[in-house]
Amino acid sequence: MNSHDIDDRIRDALNARASQLSQDDLRPASAPTGDQARGWRSSRWGAPLLASAAAAILVVGTTVVVSALRSDSRPPAGSSSTGPHPTTSSATTAPNPPADFDLGYQPLWPFGGYAAAELWRAGRARSEPWHLDAGQTALTFTRAYLGFARMTLVTSKSTDSSGAHVGIGYRGTGGRPITAAVLHLVRFGPRADAPWEVVGSDDTDFSLERPAYGSAVSSPITVGGHISGLGDSIHLWIRQPGRAPLTDVCCLPAGGVQSPWQRPVSFSGSGVLTIVAATGGRTQLVERFAIQGVHTR
Protein backbone atom coordinates (compact mmCIF):
# COMPACT_ATOMS: atom_id res chain seq x y z
CA MET A 1 0.00 0.00 0.00
CA ASN A 2 1.47 3.39 -0.96
CA SER A 3 1.22 6.69 0.92
CA HIS A 4 -1.50 8.09 -1.39
CA ASP A 5 -3.87 5.20 -0.55
CA ILE A 6 -3.36 5.78 3.18
CA ASP A 7 -3.99 9.54 2.84
CA ASP A 8 -7.25 8.83 1.00
CA ARG A 9 -8.40 6.43 3.73
CA ILE A 10 -7.72 9.06 6.41
CA ARG A 11 -9.73 11.67 4.50
CA ASP A 12 -12.63 9.28 3.93
CA ALA A 13 -12.74 8.33 7.63
CA LEU A 14 -12.84 11.95 8.76
CA ASN A 15 -15.54 12.85 6.22
CA ALA A 16 -17.65 9.88 7.33
CA ARG A 17 -17.45 10.84 10.98
CA ALA A 18 -18.19 14.48 10.22
CA SER A 19 -21.35 13.53 8.31
CA GLN A 20 -22.75 11.92 11.47
CA LEU A 21 -22.74 15.25 13.35
CA SER A 22 -25.87 17.46 13.27
CA GLN A 23 -26.03 21.21 13.47
CA ASP A 24 -27.35 20.87 17.02
CA ASP A 25 -24.20 18.97 17.95
CA LEU A 26 -22.08 21.85 16.72
CA ARG A 27 -24.33 24.82 17.87
CA PRO A 28 -22.85 26.93 20.69
CA ALA A 29 -24.72 26.76 23.98
CA SER A 30 -24.68 28.76 27.15
CA ALA A 31 -22.53 27.43 29.85
CA PRO A 32 -24.41 25.15 32.22
CA THR A 33 -24.73 25.88 35.88
CA GLY A 34 -25.15 23.77 38.94
CA ASP A 35 -26.36 20.22 38.44
CA GLN A 36 -26.65 20.80 34.68
CA ALA A 37 -22.89 20.75 34.34
CA ARG A 38 -22.60 16.96 34.60
CA GLY A 39 -25.32 16.37 31.96
CA TRP A 40 -23.92 19.12 29.72
CA ARG A 41 -20.49 17.58 29.55
CA SER A 42 -21.84 14.12 28.82
CA SER A 43 -24.51 15.01 26.28
CA ARG A 44 -24.09 18.44 24.68
CA TRP A 45 -20.33 18.29 23.94
CA GLY A 46 -19.71 14.60 24.35
CA ALA A 47 -20.35 13.65 20.73
CA PRO A 48 -18.17 16.26 19.05
CA LEU A 49 -15.35 15.72 21.57
CA LEU A 50 -15.44 11.97 21.06
CA ALA A 51 -15.52 12.44 17.31
CA SER A 52 -12.56 14.80 17.45
CA ALA A 53 -10.63 12.45 19.74
CA ALA A 54 -11.34 9.46 17.52
CA ALA A 55 -10.28 11.41 14.47
CA ALA A 56 -7.10 12.54 16.22
CA ILE A 57 -6.28 8.98 17.27
CA LEU A 58 -6.93 7.79 13.72
CA VAL A 59 -4.69 10.52 12.30
CA VAL A 60 -1.88 9.84 14.75
CA GLY A 61 -2.05 6.05 14.32
CA THR A 62 -2.22 6.29 10.59
CA THR A 63 0.62 8.79 10.52
CA VAL A 64 2.76 6.30 12.44
CA VAL A 65 1.87 3.58 9.95
CA VAL A 66 2.66 5.86 7.00
CA SER A 67 5.97 6.88 8.55
CA ALA A 68 6.87 3.27 9.20
CA LEU A 69 5.98 2.24 5.67
CA ARG A 70 7.86 5.14 4.17
CA SER A 71 10.86 4.49 6.40
CA ASP A 72 10.80 0.81 5.44
CA SER A 73 10.82 1.65 1.74
CA ARG A 74 13.63 4.22 2.03
CA PRO A 75 16.99 2.95 0.74
CA PRO A 76 19.92 2.90 3.17
CA ALA A 77 22.23 5.87 3.24
CA GLY A 78 24.76 5.74 0.42
CA SER A 79 22.73 3.28 -1.67
CA SER A 80 20.76 3.74 -4.86
CA SER A 81 17.10 4.68 -4.58
CA THR A 82 16.20 2.11 -7.21
CA GLY A 83 16.85 -1.59 -7.47
CA PRO A 84 17.52 -4.11 -4.69
CA HIS A 85 19.22 -3.03 -1.52
CA PRO A 86 22.93 -3.86 -1.39
CA THR A 87 23.86 -6.79 0.77
CA THR A 88 27.06 -7.59 2.60
CA SER A 89 29.24 -10.02 0.67
CA SER A 90 30.17 -13.23 2.43
CA ALA A 91 33.36 -13.60 0.38
CA THR A 92 36.54 -13.07 2.29
CA THR A 93 39.47 -11.06 0.98
CA ALA A 94 42.47 -13.15 0.01
CA PRO A 95 45.12 -12.94 2.69
CA ASN A 96 48.11 -10.71 2.05
CA PRO A 97 51.31 -12.50 1.15
CA PRO A 98 53.75 -12.93 4.05
CA ALA A 99 56.53 -10.38 4.53
CA ASP A 100 59.02 -13.20 3.99
CA PHE A 101 58.86 -16.72 2.62
CA ASP A 102 60.92 -19.79 3.48
CA LEU A 103 61.78 -21.35 0.13
CA GLY A 104 63.15 -24.47 1.79
CA TYR A 105 66.09 -24.52 -0.63
CA GLN A 106 69.03 -22.34 -1.60
CA PRO A 107 67.67 -19.85 -4.17
CA LEU A 108 70.04 -19.61 -7.15
CA TRP A 109 68.32 -17.88 -10.07
CA PRO A 110 66.61 -15.70 -11.25
CA PHE A 111 65.53 -14.01 -8.00
CA GLY A 112 67.86 -13.13 -5.17
CA GLY A 113 65.07 -13.20 -2.58
CA TYR A 114 61.34 -13.28 -1.93
CA ALA A 115 60.93 -9.49 -2.18
CA ALA A 116 62.29 -9.54 -5.74
CA ALA A 117 60.00 -12.44 -6.69
CA GLU A 118 56.95 -10.59 -5.30
CA LEU A 119 57.95 -7.41 -7.14
CA TRP A 120 57.95 -9.33 -10.41
CA ARG A 121 54.65 -11.04 -9.59
CA ALA A 122 52.98 -7.67 -9.02
CA GLY A 123 53.86 -6.61 -12.58
CA ARG A 124 53.99 -9.99 -14.32
CA ALA A 125 51.56 -8.98 -17.06
CA ARG A 126 54.10 -6.45 -18.37
CA SER A 127 57.31 -8.46 -18.69
CA GLU A 128 58.97 -11.88 -18.82
CA PRO A 129 56.01 -14.28 -18.62
CA TRP A 130 58.45 -17.20 -18.86
CA HIS A 131 58.86 -16.94 -15.07
CA LEU A 132 55.52 -18.80 -14.78
CA ASP A 133 56.77 -21.72 -16.91
CA ALA A 134 59.19 -24.09 -15.14
CA GLY A 135 60.51 -25.45 -18.46
CA GLN A 136 61.25 -22.04 -19.91
CA THR A 137 62.79 -20.85 -16.64
CA ALA A 138 65.12 -23.86 -16.60
CA LEU A 139 66.07 -23.38 -20.25
CA THR A 140 66.72 -19.65 -19.79
CA PHE A 141 68.84 -20.38 -16.72
CA THR A 142 70.97 -22.84 -18.70
CA ARG A 143 71.45 -20.64 -21.75
CA ALA A 144 71.54 -17.11 -20.31
CA TYR A 145 73.06 -17.64 -16.85
CA LEU A 146 75.29 -20.69 -17.31
CA GLY A 147 76.17 -19.73 -20.88
CA PHE A 148 75.45 -23.15 -22.40
CA ALA A 149 73.99 -21.79 -25.63
CA ARG A 150 73.77 -25.17 -27.39
CA MET A 151 71.27 -26.44 -24.80
CA THR A 152 68.07 -25.75 -26.69
CA LEU A 153 65.59 -28.41 -25.58
CA VAL A 154 63.30 -29.15 -22.67
CA THR A 155 63.59 -32.93 -22.82
CA SER A 156 61.31 -33.78 -19.87
CA LYS A 157 59.23 -32.12 -17.20
CA SER A 158 57.49 -33.42 -14.08
CA THR A 159 56.07 -31.87 -10.92
CA ASP A 160 55.73 -33.35 -7.45
CA SER A 161 55.51 -32.16 -3.86
CA SER A 162 59.13 -30.99 -3.98
CA GLY A 163 58.64 -28.80 -7.06
CA ALA A 164 59.36 -29.15 -10.78
CA HIS A 165 62.04 -31.34 -12.36
CA VAL A 166 62.99 -30.23 -15.86
CA GLY A 167 65.30 -32.07 -18.26
CA ILE A 168 67.48 -29.74 -20.33
CA GLY A 169 69.45 -30.95 -23.35
CA TYR A 170 70.31 -30.85 -27.01
CA ARG A 171 69.89 -32.87 -30.20
CA GLY A 172 72.43 -35.60 -30.75
CA THR A 173 73.25 -37.63 -33.82
CA GLY A 174 70.22 -38.03 -36.06
CA GLY A 175 68.29 -35.37 -34.10
CA ARG A 176 67.79 -37.57 -31.05
CA PRO A 177 67.13 -35.49 -27.91
CA ILE A 178 69.76 -35.97 -25.21
CA THR A 179 69.32 -34.84 -21.61
CA ALA A 180 72.35 -33.03 -20.19
CA ALA A 181 70.91 -32.32 -16.72
CA VAL A 182 67.66 -32.36 -14.77
CA LEU A 183 67.14 -29.06 -12.96
CA HIS A 184 65.09 -28.69 -9.78
CA LEU A 185 62.82 -25.65 -9.46
CA VAL A 186 60.32 -24.44 -6.84
CA ARG A 187 57.82 -21.60 -6.77
CA PHE A 188 59.18 -18.56 -4.95
CA GLY A 189 56.09 -17.77 -2.86
CA PRO A 190 52.92 -19.32 -1.43
CA ARG A 191 50.63 -18.38 -4.32
CA ALA A 192 49.86 -20.48 -7.38
CA ASP A 193 51.10 -17.64 -9.63
CA ALA A 194 54.47 -17.26 -7.88
CA PRO A 195 57.44 -17.40 -10.26
CA TRP A 196 59.76 -20.40 -10.55
CA GLU A 197 63.23 -20.42 -9.02
CA VAL A 198 66.11 -22.74 -9.90
CA VAL A 199 67.46 -24.34 -6.71
CA GLY A 200 69.69 -27.22 -7.86
CA SER A 201 70.02 -30.30 -10.07
CA ASP A 202 68.91 -33.92 -9.78
CA ASP A 203 72.20 -35.73 -10.39
CA THR A 204 72.56 -39.34 -11.58
CA ASP A 205 75.66 -40.56 -13.46
CA PHE A 206 77.41 -37.23 -13.06
CA SER A 207 77.10 -35.59 -9.66
CA LEU A 208 78.35 -32.58 -7.75
CA GLU A 209 78.34 -33.39 -4.03
CA ARG A 210 81.04 -31.24 -2.40
CA PRO A 211 80.68 -28.79 -0.80
CA ALA A 212 77.35 -29.84 0.72
CA TYR A 213 74.21 -28.28 -0.68
CA GLY A 214 73.28 -25.00 1.03
CA SER A 215 76.42 -24.97 3.17
CA ALA A 216 78.43 -21.91 4.22
CA VAL A 217 81.81 -21.79 2.50
CA SER A 218 84.95 -19.71 2.25
CA SER A 219 87.80 -19.77 -0.26
CA PRO A 220 89.38 -22.16 -1.05
CA ILE A 221 86.87 -25.01 -1.31
CA THR A 222 87.08 -28.61 -2.48
CA VAL A 223 84.63 -29.37 -5.28
CA GLY A 224 83.84 -33.01 -5.98
CA GLY A 225 81.35 -35.76 -6.78
CA HIS A 226 81.06 -38.94 -8.86
CA ILE A 227 81.10 -39.69 -12.58
CA SER A 228 80.38 -42.60 -14.91
CA GLY A 229 81.92 -42.47 -18.36
CA LEU A 230 85.16 -42.91 -20.30
CA GLY A 231 87.62 -40.26 -21.35
CA ASP A 232 85.75 -37.36 -19.73
CA SER A 233 87.22 -34.11 -18.51
CA ILE A 234 85.51 -31.84 -16.01
CA HIS A 235 85.24 -28.07 -16.32
CA LEU A 236 84.37 -26.06 -13.19
CA TRP A 237 82.88 -22.60 -12.70
CA ILE A 238 81.66 -20.62 -9.70
CA ARG A 239 79.00 -18.09 -10.69
CA GLN A 240 76.94 -15.26 -9.30
CA PRO A 241 74.09 -13.43 -11.12
CA GLY A 242 75.17 -10.34 -13.02
CA ARG A 243 78.89 -11.09 -12.80
CA ALA A 244 81.54 -12.87 -14.79
CA PRO A 245 82.47 -16.28 -13.39
CA LEU A 246 84.32 -16.00 -10.09
CA THR A 247 86.20 -19.17 -11.01
CA ASP A 248 86.83 -20.88 -14.36
CA VAL A 249 88.94 -24.06 -14.02
CA CYS A 250 89.63 -26.65 -16.72
CA CYS A 251 90.26 -29.48 -17.22
CA LEU A 252 90.10 -32.33 -14.70
CA PRO A 253 90.44 -35.84 -16.26
CA ALA A 254 87.85 -38.29 -14.94
CA GLY A 255 86.14 -41.52 -15.90
CA GLY A 256 85.00 -44.95 -14.81
CA VAL A 257 81.80 -46.20 -13.18
CA GLN A 258 80.63 -43.98 -10.34
CA SER A 259 84.21 -42.92 -9.84
CA PRO A 260 84.89 -40.14 -7.35
CA TRP A 261 86.45 -36.90 -8.51
CA GLN A 262 87.47 -33.70 -6.69
CA ARG A 263 89.51 -30.55 -7.06
CA PRO A 264 90.40 -27.59 -4.80
CA VAL A 265 89.12 -24.27 -6.12
CA SER A 266 89.74 -20.68 -5.02
CA PHE A 267 87.34 -17.80 -5.58
CA SER A 268 86.74 -14.18 -4.64
CA GLY A 269 83.28 -12.91 -3.85
CA SER A 270 80.52 -13.23 -1.29
CA GLY A 271 76.87 -14.13 -1.09
CA VAL A 272 75.05 -16.97 -2.83
CA LEU A 273 77.23 -18.99 -5.20
CA THR A 274 76.33 -21.44 -7.96
CA ILE A 275 78.98 -24.11 -8.46
CA VAL A 276 78.83 -25.59 -11.96
CA ALA A 277 80.54 -28.74 -13.21
CA ALA A 278 80.34 -29.86 -16.84
CA THR A 279 81.77 -32.64 -19.00
CA GLY A 280 81.94 -33.03 -22.76
CA GLY A 281 84.22 -32.97 -25.75
CA ARG A 282 83.02 -35.86 -27.86
CA THR A 283 80.04 -34.35 -29.70
CA GLN A 284 79.99 -30.86 -28.17
CA LEU A 285 81.79 -28.87 -25.52
CA VAL A 286 79.12 -29.42 -22.81
CA GLU A 287 77.29 -32.76 -22.85
CA ARG A 288 76.43 -33.17 -19.16
CA PHE A 289 76.39 -30.73 -16.26
CA ALA A 290 75.44 -30.44 -12.60
CA ILE A 291 75.02 -27.51 -10.22
CA GLN A 292 75.29 -26.94 -6.47
CA GLY A 293 74.08 -23.99 -4.40
CA VAL A 294 76.10 -22.66 -1.46
CA HIS A 295 76.69 -19.31 0.26
CA THR A 296 79.69 -17.62 1.80
CA ARG A 297 80.22 -17.33 5.54
C-alpha positions as MATLAB code, in Angstrom:
seq = 'MNSHDIDDRIRDALNARASQLSQDDLRPASAPTGDQARGWRSSRWGAPLLASAAAAILVVGTTVVVSALRSDSRPPAGSSSTGPHPTTSSATTAPNPPADFDLGYQPLWPFGGYAAAELWRAGRARSEPWHLDAGQTALTFTRAYLGFARMTLVTSKSTDSSGAHVGIGYRGTGGRPITAAVLHLVRFGPRADAPWEVVGSDDTDFSLERPAYGSAVSSPITVGGHISGLGDSIHLWIRQPGRAPLTDVCCLPAGGVQSPWQRPVSFSGSGVLTIVAATGGRTQLVERFAIQGVHTR';
ca = [
       0.000    0.000    0.000;
       1.468    3.389   -0.957;
       1.225    6.694    0.917;
      -1.497    8.090   -1.393;
      -3.871    5.202   -0.550;
      -3.359    5.784    3.183;
      -3.989    9.540    2.843;
      -7.254    8.828    0.995;
      -8.400    6.433    3.729;
      -7.722    9.058    6.407;
      -9.725   11.666    4.502;
     -12.632    9.277    3.929;
     -12.743    8.326    7.629;
     -12.840   11.947    8.759;
     -15.535   12.847    6.224;
     -17.651    9.879    7.325;
     -17.452   10.845   10.984;
     -18.189   14.483   10.223;
     -21.352   13.530    8.315;
     -22.746   11.916   11.471;
     -22.742   15.247   13.353;
     -25.868   17.462   13.267;
     -26.031   21.213   13.474;
     -27.350   20.867   17.020;
     -24.201   18.974   17.946;
     -22.084   21.851   16.722;
     -24.326   24.817   17.871;
     -22.850   26.925   20.690;
     -24.715   26.763   23.980;
     -24.680   28.763   27.152;
     -22.532   27.434   29.853;
     -24.413   25.148   32.224;
     -24.732   25.878   35.880;
     -25.152   23.769   38.940;
     -26.359   20.216   38.440;
     -26.651   20.800   34.681;
     -22.893   20.746   34.336;
     -22.601   16.963   34.597;
     -25.317   16.371   31.964;
     -23.923   19.117   29.716;
     -20.494   17.577   29.552;
     -21.841   14.125   28.819;
     -24.508   15.014   26.281;
     -24.091   18.438   24.677;
     -20.329   18.293   23.941;
     -19.708   14.603   24.351;
     -20.346   13.646   20.730;
     -18.166   16.257   19.048;
     -15.354   15.717   21.574;
     -15.444   11.972   21.062;
     -15.521   12.440   17.315;
     -12.561   14.796   17.449;
     -10.626   12.451   19.740;
     -11.345    9.463   17.524;
     -10.281   11.408   14.468;
      -7.102   12.540   16.220;
      -6.280    8.982   17.266;
      -6.929    7.790   13.716;
      -4.694   10.518   12.302;
      -1.880    9.837   14.751;
      -2.048    6.051   14.323;
      -2.223    6.292   10.589;
       0.619    8.790   10.521;
       2.764    6.298   12.438;
       1.873    3.577    9.947;
       2.661    5.860    7.001;
       5.966    6.883    8.551;
       6.867    3.268    9.200;
       5.984    2.239    5.667;
       7.859    5.143    4.168;
      10.859    4.486    6.397;
      10.803    0.810    5.436;
      10.817    1.652    1.736;
      13.626    4.218    2.029;
      16.994    2.954    0.738;
      19.917    2.903    3.171;
      22.233    5.867    3.240;
      24.761    5.737    0.422;
      22.727    3.277   -1.672;
      20.757    3.744   -4.861;
      17.102    4.685   -4.575;
      16.205    2.110   -7.209;
      16.845   -1.591   -7.473;
      17.522   -4.106   -4.688;
      19.219   -3.027   -1.518;
      22.927   -3.856   -1.387;
      23.861   -6.794    0.768;
      27.064   -7.587    2.599;
      29.237  -10.025    0.667;
      30.172  -13.231    2.426;
      33.359  -13.595    0.378;
      36.542  -13.070    2.291;
      39.472  -11.058    0.981;
      42.474  -13.146    0.007;
      45.118  -12.939    2.693;
      48.108  -10.713    2.046;
      51.305  -12.501    1.151;
      53.753  -12.927    4.048;
      56.527  -10.384    4.527;
      59.016  -13.195    3.993;
      58.864  -16.718    2.617;
      60.919  -19.794    3.482;
      61.781  -21.346    0.133;
      63.147  -24.473    1.789;
      66.090  -24.517   -0.635;
      69.032  -22.338   -1.595;
      67.672  -19.850   -4.169;
      70.042  -19.606   -7.153;
      68.324  -17.875  -10.073;
      66.612  -15.703  -11.253;
      65.528  -14.010   -7.998;
      67.857  -13.133   -5.165;
      65.069  -13.199   -2.582;
      61.343  -13.279   -1.929;
      60.932   -9.489   -2.179;
      62.294   -9.543   -5.739;
      60.002  -12.435   -6.686;
      56.950  -10.595   -5.297;
      57.954   -7.411   -7.137;
      57.951   -9.329  -10.411;
      54.654  -11.043   -9.589;
      52.976   -7.669   -9.015;
      53.863   -6.614  -12.578;
      53.988   -9.988  -14.315;
      51.560   -8.976  -17.059;
      54.100   -6.451  -18.372;
      57.306   -8.457  -18.688;
      58.967  -11.881  -18.823;
      56.006  -14.275  -18.624;
      58.446  -17.197  -18.859;
      58.862  -16.942  -15.071;
      55.525  -18.800  -14.784;
      56.773  -21.724  -16.906;
      59.186  -24.086  -15.140;
      60.511  -25.446  -18.458;
      61.252  -22.035  -19.909;
      62.792  -20.847  -16.642;
      65.122  -23.855  -16.598;
      66.069  -23.376  -20.251;
      66.721  -19.649  -19.793;
      68.841  -20.385  -16.722;
      70.967  -22.838  -18.704;
      71.449  -20.637  -21.748;
      71.537  -17.107  -20.308;
      73.055  -17.645  -16.851;
      75.288  -20.687  -17.306;
      76.172  -19.726  -20.881;
      75.451  -23.151  -22.401;
      73.986  -21.794  -25.630;
      73.766  -25.171  -27.392;
      71.273  -26.438  -24.804;
      68.070  -25.753  -26.692;
      65.589  -28.405  -25.581;
      63.297  -29.148  -22.670;
      63.589  -32.931  -22.823;
      61.308  -33.781  -19.868;
      59.226  -32.123  -17.199;
      57.492  -33.421  -14.076;
      56.072  -31.871  -10.922;
      55.732  -33.349   -7.455;
      55.507  -32.165   -3.858;
      59.127  -30.988   -3.975;
      58.645  -28.797   -7.060;
      59.360  -29.153  -10.777;
      62.042  -31.337  -12.356;
      62.992  -30.232  -15.863;
      65.298  -32.073  -18.257;
      67.484  -29.741  -20.332;
      69.447  -30.952  -23.346;
      70.306  -30.847  -27.008;
      69.894  -32.870  -30.203;
      72.435  -35.595  -30.755;
      73.251  -37.631  -33.820;
      70.225  -38.032  -36.057;
      68.288  -35.375  -34.104;
      67.790  -37.575  -31.050;
      67.132  -35.492  -27.911;
      69.758  -35.973  -25.207;
      69.322  -34.841  -21.615;
      72.350  -33.034  -20.190;
      70.906  -32.317  -16.716;
      67.664  -32.362  -14.772;
      67.140  -29.062  -12.956;
      65.092  -28.691   -9.780;
      62.820  -25.653   -9.457;
      60.318  -24.444   -6.844;
      57.825  -21.597   -6.765;
      59.178  -18.563   -4.950;
      56.093  -17.772   -2.859;
      52.919  -19.320   -1.429;
      50.633  -18.385   -4.318;
      49.862  -20.477   -7.384;
      51.095  -17.643   -9.625;
      54.465  -17.261   -7.883;
      57.445  -17.402  -10.261;
      59.758  -20.399  -10.555;
      63.235  -20.421   -9.016;
      66.111  -22.745   -9.900;
      67.456  -24.339   -6.708;
      69.686  -27.216   -7.857;
      70.024  -30.298  -10.072;
      68.913  -33.920   -9.779;
      72.197  -35.732  -10.395;
      72.558  -39.342  -11.584;
      75.659  -40.563  -13.460;
      77.414  -37.226  -13.062;
      77.103  -35.591   -9.661;
      78.346  -32.579   -7.747;
      78.336  -33.388   -4.032;
      81.036  -31.245   -2.401;
      80.683  -28.789   -0.803;
      77.351  -29.841    0.715;
      74.207  -28.277   -0.683;
      73.283  -25.002    1.029;
      76.418  -24.970    3.173;
      78.427  -21.912    4.215;
      81.813  -21.792    2.499;
      84.951  -19.706    2.251;
      87.800  -19.769   -0.255;
      89.378  -22.161   -1.047;
      86.873  -25.014   -1.308;
      87.081  -28.608   -2.481;
      84.633  -29.370   -5.277;
      83.841  -33.010   -5.978;
      81.353  -35.756   -6.781;
      81.056  -38.944   -8.858;
      81.102  -39.690  -12.578;
      80.376  -42.599  -14.913;
      81.925  -42.472  -18.361;
      85.165  -42.914  -20.299;
      87.622  -40.256  -21.349;
      85.754  -37.362  -19.733;
      87.216  -34.105  -18.513;
      85.509  -31.843  -16.006;
      85.237  -28.070  -16.316;
      84.371  -26.059  -13.187;
      82.876  -22.596  -12.695;
      81.661  -20.616   -9.698;
      79.003  -18.092  -10.691;
      76.935  -15.255   -9.305;
      74.088  -13.431  -11.120;
      75.167  -10.342  -13.019;
      78.887  -11.088  -12.799;
      81.543  -12.867  -14.790;
      82.469  -16.275  -13.390;
      84.319  -16.002  -10.093;
      86.205  -19.174  -11.005;
      86.833  -20.882  -14.361;
      88.940  -24.058  -14.016;
      89.630  -26.653  -16.723;
      90.261  -29.478  -17.216;
      90.104  -32.325  -14.702;
      90.436  -35.840  -16.261;
      87.855  -38.288  -14.936;
      86.138  -41.515  -15.897;
      84.996  -44.947  -14.807;
      81.803  -46.204  -13.178;
      80.629  -43.981  -10.335;
      84.211  -42.921   -9.838;
      84.895  -40.136   -7.351;
      86.453  -36.902   -8.506;
      87.470  -33.700   -6.690;
      89.509  -30.551   -7.056;
      90.399  -27.587   -4.800;
      89.116  -24.270   -6.123;
      89.743  -20.682   -5.022;
      87.340  -17.798   -5.576;
      86.738  -14.181   -4.635;
      83.277  -12.911   -3.849;
      80.519  -13.229   -1.291;
      76.868  -14.128   -1.091;
      75.048  -16.971   -2.826;
      77.227  -18.989   -5.196;
      76.326  -21.435   -7.960;
      78.985  -24.106   -8.457;
      78.828  -25.590  -11.960;
      80.543  -28.740  -13.206;
      80.335  -29.865  -16.843;
      81.771  -32.639  -19.005;
      81.942  -33.026  -22.761;
      84.221  -32.971  -25.755;
      83.016  -35.864  -27.860;
      80.039  -34.345  -29.696;
      79.994  -30.863  -28.169;
      81.788  -28.870  -25.515;
      79.117  -29.421  -22.806;
      77.290  -32.762  -22.845;
      76.433  -33.169  -19.158;
      76.386  -30.732  -16.263;
      75.442  -30.443  -12.596;
      75.023  -27.507  -10.223;
      75.291  -26.943   -6.474;
      74.082  -23.991   -4.397;
      76.100  -22.655   -1.460;
      76.686  -19.309    0.256;
      79.692  -17.621    1.802;
      80.220  -17.333    5.542;
];
